[in-house]
Amino acid sequence: MHSQNETELVRILQAERDIIRLINSYPYLLDSGKFEKVAELLRYATLEAPGHQVTGRDEIKKFLTSGIQRHQDGTPRTWHAVSNILIEGYPLSGEASTSSYFIVHQELPGFPLQPICTGHYKDRFALIDGEWQFVHRAVVPHLIGDLRFHVSGTNAEANL
């Protein structure tokens, strides 16, 4: 029979696993050009990027669709890697926050594979209807390279 401490530990580990899965789902969907699914993933969230703040599925989808270039294959031709995930807070309270690093690589004909941006994701999560959900994502660029084939218009570093 499990003690109360063991049961609590299992619940904490499950919450952390669920939160990490959300964090890792974002780059898979974004790099695949599935902006509608990214917006669904962030449906309860406010997304902040330099100079922009959008909230909810529809605003986030419009922001991504208008701000990130999709190329001939329907994707942004990017590859996001997320690392150094730190989970803070006590997940059993129903809320948690995280900080993680990201690096974005891009490659296109005439544009060799290269890092185009690094930075931090600052996220907040909440337990909504029994499932962990993003409630806030801040994209905080750190080092910025050549973004001309990634963003549209004047959103330069905003759509990472």
Secondary structure, 3 states (H helix, E strand, C coil): CCCHHHHHHHHHHHHHHHHHHHHHHHHHHHHCCCHHHHHHHCCCCEEEECCEEEEHHHHHHHHHHHHECCCCCCCCCEEEEEEEEEEECCHHHCEEEEEEEEEEEEEECCEEEEEEEEEEEEEEEEEECCEEEEEEEEEEEEEECCCCCCECCCCCCCCC
